[in-house]
């Protein structure tokens, strides 16, 4: 689980609803300052058990670099409600949601953008990366670039598959608050070290986020992570510029596996020193700089 340094968005960001042809999605929408150069839009998809707040430390540096950054709660995640039917969270359904989000941003139908028709850059973290991949394979022309952050070529490691199965069994049988208490007992939160910038008061925000997740979403997406096939060859065939970024340690997809995937994709490869599975929260300044450099290289001049 990513631990954002805070749940309070920066001044450049607005918490709002993105209205699409596939329904409404809660987002954090960060824009460059009035009159500042605008280089494009980026759509940010969170990982398993995560939310739009996982990117909160990236929003200000991305906006400062000229990008409108929109991080989204997918259906059944945190502040975007979802149905109790697991079939609603099939990967194909979630990919169609992402395409609808991109279309709304490009068309200006979301009520915020002017709608210049420009394709957004797409970034997915962990589970979000596999959903992003599915969206790109469905319609590669909808996006300017694809960034896979700590998101591997196929299923998660055996240990993580075991954990996902245990979580699925727990949320199917117990109230979400009881599952949260059990999770905290088995894996207490790390000490609040000064270098992380983590606000101790946000422990309650993490709990509140957990309680709003849909159990059906967690069960369905946990199964996806455990059974995802290798689709790198399909993705390699697309001319879309690609970026694989991760920390230097990762227990969900080992870093050498991510290195190999990047090579197979012909993608830019970035390793963020001092970061683990969530470079977006572990080392946000370095992560934002790497993302901006990639997008600058593949955006309008």
ChimeraX commands (.cxc) that place a marker at each C-alpha (Angstrom):
marker #1 position 0.00,0.00,0.00 radius 0.5
marker #1 position 1.35,3.40,-1.00 radius 0.5
marker #1 position 1.51,5.86,1.89 radius 0.5
marker #1 position 1.04,9.40,0.60 radius 0.5
marker #1 position 2.79,12.03,2.72 radius 0.5
marker #1 position -0.58,13.75,3.21 radius 0.5
marker #1 position -4.16,13.54,2.01 radius 0.5
marker #1 position -4.36,17.34,1.63 radius 0.5
marker #1 position -3.87,18.35,-2.03 radius 0.5
marker #1 position -1.48,21.20,-2.89 radius 0.5
marker #1 position -2.82,24.65,-3.73 radius 0.5
marker #1 position -2.53,23.95,-7.46 radius 0.5
marker #1 position -4.90,20.97,-7.26 radius 0.5
marker #1 position -8.65,20.71,-6.94 radius 0.5
marker #1 position -10.58,17.68,-5.67 radius 0.5
marker #1 position -13.53,17.24,-7.99 radius 0.5
marker #1 position -15.59,14.89,-10.14 radius 0.5
marker #1 position -14.57,13.96,-13.68 radius 0.5
marker #1 position -17.73,13.22,-15.67 radius 0.5
marker #1 position -17.35,10.69,-18.50 radius 0.5
marker #1 position -19.46,8.48,-20.75 radius 0.5
marker #1 position -18.64,5.63,-18.37 radius 0.5
marker #1 position -19.72,7.42,-15.20 radius 0.5
marker #1 position -18.27,9.84,-12.68 radius 0.5
marker #1 position -14.78,9.52,-11.17 radius 0.5
marker #1 position -13.25,11.32,-8.20 radius 0.5
marker #1 position -10.02,13.06,-9.21 radius 0.5
marker #1 position -7.36,15.45,-8.04 radius 0.5
marker #1 position -6.84,17.93,-10.86 radius 0.5
marker #1 position -3.64,20.01,-10.75 radius 0.5
marker #1 position -3.04,22.73,-13.31 radius 0.5
marker #1 position -0.10,25.01,-14.17 radius 0.5
marker #1 position -0.32,28.57,-12.89 radius 0.5
marker #1 position -2.37,31.05,-14.91 radius 0.5
marker #1 position -0.33,32.29,-17.85 radius 0.5
marker #1 position 2.38,29.62,-17.46 radius 0.5
marker #1 position 3.34,27.49,-20.47 radius 0.5
marker #1 position 1.25,24.32,-20.83 radius 0.5
marker #1 position 2.93,21.24,-22.14 radius 0.5
marker #1 position 0.10,18.71,-21.94 radius 0.5
marker #1 position -2.06,16.57,-19.69 radius 0.5
marker #1 position -1.13,13.45,-17.74 radius 0.5
marker #1 position -3.59,10.86,-16.43 radius 0.5
marker #1 position -2.38,9.00,-13.32 radius 0.5
marker #1 position -3.82,5.60,-12.30 radius 0.5
marker #1 position -3.18,4.25,-8.77 radius 0.5
marker #1 position -2.36,0.72,-7.72 radius 0.5
marker #1 position -4.03,-2.06,-5.73 radius 0.5
marker #1 position -5.59,-0.72,-2.48 radius 0.5
marker #1 position -4.42,2.76,-3.53 radius 0.5
marker #1 position -6.12,5.98,-4.58 radius 0.5
marker #1 position -5.59,9.27,-6.35 radius 0.5
marker #1 position -3.79,10.57,-3.23 radius 0.5
marker #1 position -0.87,8.24,-3.97 radius 0.5
marker #1 position 0.28,10.84,-6.53 radius 0.5
marker #1 position -0.30,13.86,-4.30 radius 0.5
marker #1 position 3.43,14.60,-3.87 radius 0.5
marker #1 position 3.90,14.63,-7.67 radius 0.5
marker #1 position 1.12,17.08,-8.49 radius 0.5
marker #1 position 2.88,20.34,-7.68 radius 0.5
marker #1 position 6.18,19.56,-9.47 radius 0.5
marker #1 position 4.30,18.28,-12.52 radius 0.5
marker #1 position 2.12,21.38,-12.65 radius 0.5
marker #1 position 5.18,23.59,-12.17 radius 0.5
marker #1 position 6.74,21.86,-15.20 radius 0.5
marker #1 position 3.72,22.80,-17.33 radius 0.5
marker #1 position 1.56,19.68,-17.08 radius 0.5
marker #1 position -2.05,19.39,-16.05 radius 0.5
marker #1 position -1.90,16.30,-13.80 radius 0.5
marker #1 position -5.11,14.39,-13.12 radius 0.5
marker #1 position -4.97,11.50,-10.64 radius 0.5
marker #1 position -8.07,9.35,-10.48 radius 0.5
marker #1 position -9.87,6.91,-8.20 radius 0.5
marker #1 position -10.95,4.05,-10.44 radius 0.5
marker #1 position -14.36,2.50,-9.98 radius 0.5
marker #1 position -14.62,0.95,-6.52 radius 0.5
marker #1 position -11.53,2.81,-5.26 radius 0.5
marker #1 position -11.88,5.23,-2.34 radius 0.5
marker #1 position -14.14,8.12,-3.41 radius 0.5
marker #1 position -15.42,6.60,-6.67 radius 0.5
marker #1 position -18.24,4.21,-5.74 radius 0.5
marker #1 position -18.62,0.92,-7.53 radius 0.5
marker #1 position -21.06,-1.99,-7.65 radius 0.5
marker #1 position -20.84,-5.15,-5.57 radius 0.5
marker #1 position -20.61,-7.32,-8.70 radius 0.5
marker #1 position -17.06,-8.57,-9.31 radius 0.5
marker #1 position -17.68,-8.68,-13.07 radius 0.5
marker #1 position -17.85,-4.87,-13.06 radius 0.5
marker #1 position -14.11,-4.86,-12.28 radius 0.5
marker #1 position -12.97,-7.08,-15.14 radius 0.5
marker #1 position -9.80,-5.65,-16.64 radius 0.5
marker #1 position -11.57,-4.86,-19.91 radius 0.5
marker #1 position -14.17,-2.81,-18.04 radius 0.5
marker #1 position -11.51,-0.87,-16.14 radius 0.5
marker #1 position -9.61,-0.24,-19.39 radius 0.5
marker #1 position -12.76,1.19,-20.98 radius 0.5
marker #1 position -13.08,3.50,-17.97 radius 0.5
marker #1 position -9.57,4.83,-18.62 radius 0.5
marker #1 position -10.35,5.48,-22.28 radius 0.5
marker #1 position -13.47,7.38,-21.23 radius 0.5
marker #1 position -11.44,9.44,-18.76 radius 0.5
marker #1 position -8.90,10.30,-21.46 radius 0.5
marker #1 position -11.67,11.24,-23.88 radius 0.5
marker #1 position -13.32,13.52,-21.32 radius 0.5
marker #1 position -10.03,15.30,-20.61 radius 0.5
marker #1 position -9.23,15.78,-24.29 radius 0.5
marker #1 position -12.70,16.92,-25.29 radius 0.5
marker #1 position -13.11,19.39,-22.47 radius 0.5
marker #1 position -16.32,17.59,-21.45 radius 0.5
marker #1 position -15.07,17.41,-17.87 radius 0.5
marker #1 position -15.89,21.03,-17.17 radius 0.5
marker #1 position -12.28,22.12,-16.44 radius 0.5
marker #1 position -10.26,21.92,-19.64 radius 0.5
marker #1 position -10.83,23.94,-22.77 radius 0.5
marker #1 position -10.70,20.74,-24.78 radius 0.5
marker #1 position -7.88,20.99,-27.30 radius 0.5
marker #1 position -8.20,17.35,-28.33 radius 0.5
marker #1 position -4.61,16.60,-27.28 radius 0.5
marker #1 position -3.90,13.07,-26.18 radius 0.5
marker #1 position -2.86,12.70,-22.53 radius 0.5
marker #1 position 0.24,10.96,-21.32 radius 0.5
marker #1 position -0.85,7.85,-19.39 radius 0.5
marker #1 position 0.86,6.56,-16.23 radius 0.5
marker #1 position -0.17,3.54,-14.18 radius 0.5
marker #1 position 1.34,2.45,-10.87 radius 0.5
marker #1 position 1.41,-1.29,-10.10 radius 0.5
marker #1 position -2.13,-2.59,-10.79 radius 0.5
marker #1 position -2.78,0.74,-12.49 radius 0.5
marker #1 position 0.04,-0.06,-14.90 radius 0.5
marker #1 position -1.64,-3.27,-16.02 radius 0.5
marker #1 position -4.95,-1.46,-16.47 radius 0.5
marker #1 position -3.12,1.27,-18.41 radius 0.5
marker #1 position -1.51,-1.39,-20.60 radius 0.5
marker #1 position -4.93,-2.90,-21.33 radius 0.5
marker #1 position -6.31,0.53,-22.26 radius 0.5
marker #1 position -3.41,1.23,-24.62 radius 0.5
marker #1 position -3.77,-2.16,-26.29 radius 0.5
marker #1 position -7.47,-1.47,-26.80 radius 0.5
marker #1 position -6.87,1.99,-28.33 radius 0.5
marker #1 position -3.22,3.05,-28.66 radius 0.5
marker #1 position -4.20,6.23,-30.49 radius 0.5
marker #1 position -5.85,7.63,-27.36 radius 0.5
marker #1 position -2.56,8.40,-25.59 radius 0.5
marker #1 position 0.66,10.30,-26.24 radius 0.5
marker #1 position 2.90,7.99,-24.17 radius 0.5
marker #1 position 2.68,5.14,-21.66 radius 0.5
marker #1 position 4.58,4.98,-18.37 radius 0.5
marker #1 position 4.55,1.77,-16.32 radius 0.5
marker #1 position 5.55,2.55,-12.74 radius 0.5
marker #1 position 6.55,-0.49,-10.64 radius 0.5
marker #1 position 4.28,-2.59,-12.86 radius 0.5
marker #1 position 5.60,-5.82,-14.30 radius 0.5
marker #1 position 5.09,-7.92,-17.41 radius 0.5
marker #1 position 2.79,-10.57,-15.94 radius 0.5
marker #1 position 1.57,-11.90,-12.58 radius 0.5
marker #1 position 2.96,-10.76,-9.23 radius 0.5
marker #1 position 5.43,-12.90,-7.27 radius 0.5
marker #1 position 4.21,-16.11,-5.55 radius 0.5
marker #1 position 4.45,-14.50,-2.12 radius 0.5
marker #1 position 2.34,-11.55,-3.25 radius 0.5
marker #1 position -0.16,-13.93,-4.88 radius 0.5
marker #1 position -0.55,-15.65,-1.52 radius 0.5
marker #1 position -1.14,-12.31,0.18 radius 0.5
marker #1 position -3.69,-11.28,-2.45 radius 0.5
marker #1 position -5.57,-14.55,-1.94 radius 0.5
marker #1 position -5.57,-14.11,1.82 radius 0.5
marker #1 position -6.88,-10.58,1.44 radius 0.5
marker #1 position -9.63,-11.72,-0.92 radius 0.5
marker #1 position -10.76,-14.38,1.53 radius 0.5
marker #1 position -10.74,-11.86,4.38 radius 0.5
marker #1 position -12.75,-9.11,2.65 radius 0.5
marker #1 position -15.26,-11.70,1.43 radius 0.5
marker #1 position -15.90,-12.94,4.97 radius 0.5
marker #1 position -15.32,-9.99,7.32 radius 0.5
marker #1 position -16.29,-6.31,7.64 radius 0.5
marker #1 position -13.67,-4.02,6.14 radius 0.5
marker #1 position -12.84,-2.47,9.53 radius 0.5
marker #1 position -12.00,-5.90,10.99 radius 0.5
marker #1 position -9.78,-6.65,8.01 radius 0.5
marker #1 position -8.01,-3.32,8.51 radius 0.5
marker #1 position -7.33,-4.11,12.16 radius 0.5
marker #1 position -5.95,-7.53,11.23 radius 0.5
marker #1 position -3.72,-6.01,8.55 radius 0.5
marker #1 position -2.31,-3.45,10.99 radius 0.5
marker #1 position -1.66,-6.18,13.56 radius 0.5
marker #1 position 0.27,-8.30,11.04 radius 0.5
marker #1 position 2.14,-5.39,9.42 radius 0.5
marker #1 position 2.35,-2.31,11.67 radius 0.5
marker #1 position 2.97,1.01,9.92 radius 0.5
marker #1 position 6.63,2.01,9.69 radius 0.5
marker #1 position 8.06,4.63,12.06 radius 0.5
marker #1 position 7.33,8.19,10.99 radius 0.5
marker #1 position 10.84,9.11,9.93 radius 0.5
marker #1 position 11.50,12.77,9.29 radius 0.5
marker #1 position 12.77,12.16,5.75 radius 0.5
marker #1 position 9.45,10.69,4.64 radius 0.5
marker #1 position 7.47,13.80,5.48 radius 0.5
marker #1 position 4.60,11.53,6.57 radius 0.5
marker #1 position 2.02,13.21,8.80 radius 0.5
marker #1 position 1.16,10.85,11.69 radius 0.5
marker #1 position -2.43,12.16,11.64 radius 0.5
marker #1 position -2.89,10.64,8.20 radius 0.5
marker #1 position -3.01,7.14,9.69 radius 0.5
marker #1 position -6.73,7.74,10.13 radius 0.5
marker #1 position -6.97,8.93,6.52 radius 0.5
marker #1 position -5.41,5.64,5.37 radius 0.5
marker #1 position -8.01,3.76,7.39 radius 0.5
marker #1 position -10.84,5.88,6.00 radius 0.5
marker #1 position -9.60,5.21,2.47 radius 0.5
marker #1 position -9.51,1.48,3.11 radius 0.5
marker #1 position -13.08,1.45,4.46 radius 0.5
marker #1 position -14.41,3.04,1.26 radius 0.5
marker #1 position -12.81,0.51,-1.08 radius 0.5
marker #1 position -15.23,-1.95,-2.65 radius 0.5
marker #1 position -14.58,-5.55,-1.49 radius 0.5
marker #1 position -15.65,-6.76,-4.94 radius 0.5
marker #1 position -13.05,-4.49,-6.54 radius 0.5
marker #1 position -10.29,-5.79,-4.26 radius 0.5
marker #1 position -11.23,-9.42,-4.92 radius 0.5
marker #1 position -11.45,-8.99,-8.70 radius 0.5
marker #1 position -8.30,-6.92,-9.13 radius 0.5
marker #1 position -6.31,-9.11,-6.72 radius 0.5
marker #1 position -7.20,-12.04,-8.93 radius 0.5
marker #1 position -6.07,-10.10,-12.00 radius 0.5
marker #1 position -2.70,-9.37,-10.43 radius 0.5
marker #1 position -2.28,-13.07,-9.64 radius 0.5
marker #1 position -3.18,-14.36,-13.10 radius 0.5
marker #1 position -2.13,-11.60,-15.54 radius 0.5
marker #1 position -0.46,-13.06,-18.66 radius 0.5
marker #1 position 2.67,-11.63,-20.25 radius 0.5
marker #1 position 1.51,-9.14,-22.90 radius 0.5
marker #1 position 4.84,-7.44,-23.53 radius 0.5
marker #1 position 5.06,-8.66,-27.13 radius 0.5
marker #1 position 1.68,-7.09,-27.92 radius 0.5
marker #1 position 2.72,-3.82,-26.32 radius 0.5
marker #1 position 6.11,-3.83,-28.07 radius 0.5
marker #1 position 4.35,-3.89,-31.43 radius 0.5
marker #1 position 2.79,-0.48,-30.75 radius 0.5
marker #1 position 4.81,2.62,-31.79 radius 0.5
marker #1 position 3.75,4.48,-28.63 radius 0.5
marker #1 position 6.74,5.81,-26.60 radius 0.5
marker #1 position 7.10,3.82,-23.38 radius 0.5
marker #1 position 8.79,4.38,-20.03 radius 0.5
marker #1 position 9.43,1.83,-17.26 radius 0.5
marker #1 position 10.16,3.46,-13.91 radius 0.5
marker #1 position 10.63,1.84,-10.51 radius 0.5
marker #1 position 12.50,1.99,-7.26 radius 0.5
marker #1 position 15.74,0.10,-6.76 radius 0.5
marker #1 position 13.95,-2.56,-4.69 radius 0.5
marker #1 position 10.58,-4.16,-5.33 radius 0.5
marker #1 position 8.96,-7.21,-3.73 radius 0.5
marker #1 position 5.96,-7.25,-6.10 radius 0.5
marker #1 position 7.91,-7.53,-9.36 radius 0.5
marker #1 position 11.69,-7.98,-8.88 radius 0.5
marker #1 position 13.72,-5.16,-10.41 radius 0.5
marker #1 position 15.63,-7.47,-12.83 radius 0.5
marker #1 position 12.24,-8.51,-14.22 radius 0.5
marker #1 position 11.37,-4.85,-14.80 radius 0.5
marker #1 position 14.79,-4.30,-16.43 radius 0.5
marker #1 position 14.11,-7.17,-18.82 radius 0.5
marker #1 position 10.60,-5.91,-19.60 radius 0.5
marker #1 position 11.95,-2.46,-20.47 radius 0.5
marker #1 position 14.52,-3.97,-22.80 radius 0.5
marker #1 position 11.88,-6.09,-24.53 radius 0.5
marker #1 position 9.64,-3.03,-24.91 radius 0.5
marker #1 position 12.43,-0.81,-26.20 radius 0.5
marker #1 position 11.35,1.55,-23.43 radius 0.5
marker #1 position 13.17,4.22,-21.50 radius 0.5
marker #1 position 14.23,2.75,-18.14 radius 0.5
marker #1 position 14.52,4.77,-14.93 radius 0.5
marker #1 position 15.48,3.46,-11.48 radius 0.5
marker #1 position 14.82,5.85,-8.61 radius 0.5
marker #1 position 17.53,5.43,-5.98 radius 0.5
marker #1 position 16.31,5.08,-2.42 radius 0.5
marker #1 position 12.80,4.09,-3.53 radius 0.5
marker #1 position 10.95,0.77,-3.36 radius 0.5
marker #1 position 7.57,-0.21,-4.86 radius 0.5
marker #1 position 6.17,3.33,-4.68 radius 0.5
marker #1 position 8.71,5.87,-5.99 radius 0.5
marker #1 position 5.80,8.31,-6.26 radius 0.5
marker #1 position 5.69,8.48,-2.44 radius 0.5
marker #1 position 9.22,7.34,-1.54 radius 0.5
marker #1 position 11.12,9.84,-3.71 radius 0.5
marker #1 position 8.59,12.17,-5.36 radius 0.5
marker #1 position 10.98,14.94,-6.43 radius 0.5
marker #1 position 13.31,12.56,-8.27 radius 0.5
marker #1 position 10.34,10.67,-9.72 radius 0.5
marker #1 position 8.66,13.84,-11.00 radius 0.5
marker #1 position 11.91,14.99,-12.62 radius 0.5
marker #1 position 12.29,11.68,-14.47 radius 0.5
marker #1 position 8.69,11.76,-15.67 radius 0.5
marker #1 position 8.93,15.35,-16.87 radius 0.5
marker #1 position 12.13,14.60,-18.79 radius 0.5
marker #1 position 10.41,11.71,-20.59 radius 0.5
marker #1 position 7.26,13.68,-21.40 radius 0.5
marker #1 position 9.27,16.69,-22.59 radius 0.5
marker #1 position 11.01,14.37,-25.05 radius 0.5
marker #1 position 7.72,13.12,-26.48 radius 0.5
marker #1 position 5.44,16.14,-26.28 radius 0.5
marker #1 position 4.69,19.13,-28.50 radius 0.5
marker #1 position 7.62,21.44,-29.08 radius 0.5
marker link #1:1,2 radius 0.2
marker link #1:2,3 radius 0.2
marker link #1:3,4 radius 0.2
marker link #1:4,5 radius 0.2
marker link #1:5,6 radius 0.2
marker link #1:6,7 radius 0.2
marker link #1:7,8 radius 0.2
marker link #1:8,9 radius 0.2
marker link #1:9,10 radius 0.2
marker link #1:10,11 radius 0.2
marker link #1:11,12 radius 0.2
marker link #1:12,13 radius 0.2
marker link #1:13,14 radius 0.2
marker link #1:14,15 radius 0.2
marker link #1:15,16 radius 0.2
marker link #1:16,17 radius 0.2
marker link #1:17,18 radius 0.2
marker link #1:18,19 radius 0.2
marker link #1:19,20 radius 0.2
marker link #1:20,21 radius 0.2
marker link #1:21,22 radius 0.2
marker link #1:22,23 radius 0.2
marker link #1:23,24 radius 0.2
marker link #1:24,25 radius 0.2
marker link #1:25,26 radius 0.2
marker link #1:26,27 radius 0.2
marker link #1:27,28 radius 0.2
marker link #1:28,29 radius 0.2
marker link #1:29,30 radius 0.2
marker link #1:30,31 radius 0.2
marker link #1:31,32 radius 0.2
marker link #1:32,33 radius 0.2
marker link #1:33,34 radius 0.2
marker link #1:34,35 radius 0.2
marker link #1:35,36 radius 0.2
marker link #1:36,37 radius 0.2
marker link #1:37,38 radius 0.2
marker link #1:38,39 radius 0.2
marker link #1:39,40 radius 0.2
marker link #1:40,41 radius 0.2
marker link #1:41,42 radius 0.2
marker link #1:42,43 radius 0.2
marker link #1:43,44 radius 0.2
marker link #1:44,45 radius 0.2
marker link #1:45,46 radius 0.2
marker link #1:46,47 radius 0.2
marker link #1:47,48 radius 0.2
marker link #1:48,49 radius 0.2
marker link #1:49,50 radius 0.2
marker link #1:50,51 radius 0.2
marker link #1:51,52 radius 0.2
marker link #1:52,53 radius 0.2
marker link #1:53,54 radius 0.2
marker link #1:54,55 radius 0.2
marker link #1:55,56 radius 0.2
marker link #1:56,57 radius 0.2
marker link #1:57,58 radius 0.2
marker link #1:58,59 radius 0.2
marker link #1:59,60 radius 0.2
marker link #1:60,61 radius 0.2
marker link #1:61,62 radius 0.2
marker link #1:62,63 radius 0.2
marker link #1:63,64 radius 0.2
marker link #1:64,65 radius 0.2
marker link #1:65,66 radius 0.2
marker link #1:66,67 radius 0.2
marker link #1:67,68 radius 0.2
marker link #1:68,69 radius 0.2
marker link #1:69,70 radius 0.2
marker link #1:70,71 radius 0.2
marker link #1:71,72 radius 0.2
marker link #1:72,73 radius 0.2
marker link #1:73,74 radius 0.2
marker link #1:74,75 radius 0.2
marker link #1:75,76 radius 0.2
marker link #1:76,77 radius 0.2
marker link #1:77,78 radius 0.2
marker link #1:78,79 radius 0.2
marker link #1:79,80 radius 0.2
marker link #1:80,81 radius 0.2
marker link #1:81,82 radius 0.2
marker link #1:82,83 radius 0.2
marker link #1:83,84 radius 0.2
marker link #1:84,85 radius 0.2
marker link #1:85,86 radius 0.2
marker link #1:86,87 radius 0.2
marker link #1:87,88 radius 0.2
marker link #1:88,89 radius 0.2
marker link #1:89,90 radius 0.2
marker link #1:90,91 radius 0.2
marker link #1:91,92 radius 0.2
marker link #1:92,93 radius 0.2
marker link #1:93,94 radius 0.2
marker link #1:94,95 radius 0.2
marker link #1:95,96 radius 0.2
marker link #1:96,97 radius 0.2
marker link #1:97,98 radius 0.2
marker link #1:98,99 radius 0.2
marker link #1:99,100 radius 0.2
marker link #1:100,101 radius 0.2
marker link #1:101,102 radius 0.2
marker link #1:102,103 radius 0.2
marker link #1:103,104 radius 0.2
marker link #1:104,105 radius 0.2
marker link #1:105,106 radius 0.2
marker link #1:106,107 radius 0.2
marker link #1:107,108 radius 0.2
marker link #1:108,109 radius 0.2
marker link #1:109,110 radius 0.2
marker link #1:110,111 radius 0.2
marker link #1:111,112 radius 0.2
marker link #1:112,113 radius 0.2
marker link #1:113,114 radius 0.2
marker link #1:114,115 radius 0.2
marker link #1:115,116 radius 0.2
marker link #1:116,117 radius 0.2
marker link #1:117,118 radius 0.2
marker link #1:118,119 radius 0.2
marker link #1:119,120 radius 0.2
marker link #1:120,121 radius 0.2
marker link #1:121,122 radius 0.2
marker link #1:122,123 radius 0.2
marker link #1:123,124 radius 0.2
marker link #1:124,125 radius 0.2
marker link #1:125,126 radius 0.2
marker link #1:126,127 radius 0.2
marker link #1:127,128 radius 0.2
marker link #1:128,129 radius 0.2
marker link #1:129,130 radius 0.2
marker link #1:130,131 radius 0.2
marker link #1:131,132 radius 0.2
marker link #1:132,133 radius 0.2
marker link #1:133,134 radius 0.2
marker link #1:134,135 radius 0.2
marker link #1:135,136 radius 0.2
marker link #1:136,137 radius 0.2
marker link #1:137,138 radius 0.2
marker link #1:138,139 radius 0.2
marker link #1:139,140 radius 0.2
marker link #1:140,141 radius 0.2
marker link #1:141,142 radius 0.2
marker link #1:142,143 radius 0.2
marker link #1:143,144 radius 0.2
marker link #1:144,145 radius 0.2
marker link #1:145,146 radius 0.2
marker link #1:146,147 radius 0.2
marker link #1:147,148 radius 0.2
marker link #1:148,149 radius 0.2
marker link #1:149,150 radius 0.2
marker link #1:150,151 radius 0.2
marker link #1:151,152 radius 0.2
marker link #1:152,153 radius 0.2
marker link #1:153,154 radius 0.2
marker link #1:154,155 radius 0.2
marker link #1:155,156 radius 0.2
marker link #1:156,157 radius 0.2
marker link #1:157,158 radius 0.2
marker link #1:158,159 radius 0.2
marker link #1:159,160 radius 0.2
marker link #1:160,161 radius 0.2
marker link #1:161,162 radius 0.2
marker link #1:162,163 radius 0.2
marker link #1:163,164 radius 0.2
marker link #1:164,165 radius 0.2
marker link #1:165,166 radius 0.2
marker link #1:166,167 radius 0.2
marker link #1:167,168 radius 0.2
marker link #1:168,169 radius 0.2
marker link #1:169,170 radius 0.2
marker link #1:170,171 radius 0.2
marker link #1:171,172 radius 0.2
marker link #1:172,173 radius 0.2
marker link #1:173,174 radius 0.2
marker link #1:174,175 radius 0.2
marker link #1:175,176 radius 0.2
marker link #1:176,177 radius 0.2
marker link #1:177,178 radius 0.2
marker link #1:178,179 radius 0.2
marker link #1:179,180 radius 0.2
marker link #1:180,181 radius 0.2
marker link #1:181,182 radius 0.2
marker link #1:182,183 radius 0.2
marker link #1:183,184 radius 0.2
marker link #1:184,185 radius 0.2
marker link #1:185,186 radius 0.2
marker link #1:186,187 radius 0.2
marker link #1:187,188 radius 0.2
marker link #1:188,189 radius 0.2
marker link #1:189,190 radius 0.2
marker link #1:190,191 radius 0.2
marker link #1:191,192 radius 0.2
marker link #1:192,193 radius 0.2
marker link #1:193,194 radius 0.2
marker link #1:194,195 radius 0.2
marker link #1:195,196 radius 0.2
marker link #1:196,197 radius 0.2
marker link #1:197,198 radius 0.2
marker link #1:198,199 radius 0.2
marker link #1:199,200 radius 0.2
marker link #1:200,201 radius 0.2
marker link #1:201,202 radius 0.2
marker link #1:202,203 radius 0.2
marker link #1:203,204 radius 0.2
marker link #1:204,205 radius 0.2
marker link #1:205,206 radius 0.2
marker link #1:206,207 radius 0.2
marker link #1:207,208 radius 0.2
marker link #1:208,209 radius 0.2
marker link #1:209,210 radius 0.2
marker link #1:210,211 radius 0.2
marker link #1:211,212 radius 0.2
marker link #1:212,213 radius 0.2
marker link #1:213,214 radius 0.2
marker link #1:214,215 radius 0.2
marker link #1:215,216 radius 0.2
marker link #1:216,217 radius 0.2
marker link #1:217,218 radius 0.2
marker link #1:218,219 radius 0.2
marker link #1:219,220 radius 0.2
marker link #1:220,221 radius 0.2
marker link #1:221,222 radius 0.2
marker link #1:222,223 radius 0.2
marker link #1:223,224 radius 0.2
marker link #1:224,225 radius 0.2
marker link #1:225,226 radius 0.2
marker link #1:226,227 radius 0.2
marker link #1:227,228 radius 0.2
marker link #1:228,229 radius 0.2
marker link #1:229,230 radius 0.2
marker link #1:230,231 radius 0.2
marker link #1:231,232 radius 0.2
marker link #1:232,233 radius 0.2
marker link #1:233,234 radius 0.2
marker link #1:234,235 radius 0.2
marker link #1:235,236 radius 0.2
marker link #1:236,237 radius 0.2
marker link #1:237,238 radius 0.2
marker link #1:238,239 radius 0.2
marker link #1:239,240 radius 0.2
marker link #1:240,241 radius 0.2
marker link #1:241,242 radius 0.2
marker link #1:242,243 radius 0.2
marker link #1:243,244 radius 0.2
marker link #1:244,245 radius 0.2
marker link #1:245,246 radius 0.2
marker link #1:246,247 radius 0.2
marker link #1:247,248 radius 0.2
marker link #1:248,249 radius 0.2
marker link #1:249,250 radius 0.2
marker link #1:250,251 radius 0.2
marker link #1:251,252 radius 0.2
marker link #1:252,253 radius 0.2
marker link #1:253,254 radius 0.2
marker link #1:254,255 radius 0.2
marker link #1:255,256 radius 0.2
marker link #1:256,257 radius 0.2
marker link #1:257,258 radius 0.2
marker link #1:258,259 radius 0.2
marker link #1:259,260 radius 0.2
marker link #1:260,261 radius 0.2
marker link #1:261,262 radius 0.2
marker link #1:262,263 radius 0.2
marker link #1:263,264 radius 0.2
marker link #1:264,265 radius 0.2
marker link #1:265,266 radius 0.2
marker link #1:266,267 radius 0.2
marker link #1:267,268 radius 0.2
marker link #1:268,269 radius 0.2
marker link #1:269,270 radius 0.2
marker link #1:270,271 radius 0.2
marker link #1:271,272 radius 0.2
marker link #1:272,273 radius 0.2
marker link #1:273,274 radius 0.2
marker link #1:274,275 radius 0.2
marker link #1:275,276 radius 0.2
marker link #1:276,277 radius 0.2
marker link #1:277,278 radius 0.2
marker link #1:278,279 radius 0.2
marker link #1:279,280 radius 0.2
marker link #1:280,281 radius 0.2
marker link #1:281,282 radius 0.2
marker link #1:282,283 radius 0.2
marker link #1:283,284 radius 0.2
marker link #1:284,285 radius 0.2
marker link #1:285,286 radius 0.2
marker link #1:286,287 radius 0.2
marker link #1:287,288 radius 0.2
marker link #1:288,289 radius 0.2
marker link #1:289,290 radius 0.2
marker link #1:290,291 radius 0.2
marker link #1:291,292 radius 0.2
marker link #1:292,293 radius 0.2
marker link #1:293,294 radius 0.2
marker link #1:294,295 radius 0.2
marker link #1:295,296 radius 0.2
marker link #1:296,297 radius 0.2
marker link #1:297,298 radius 0.2
marker link #1:298,299 radius 0.2
marker link #1:299,300 radius 0.2
marker link #1:300,301 radius 0.2
view
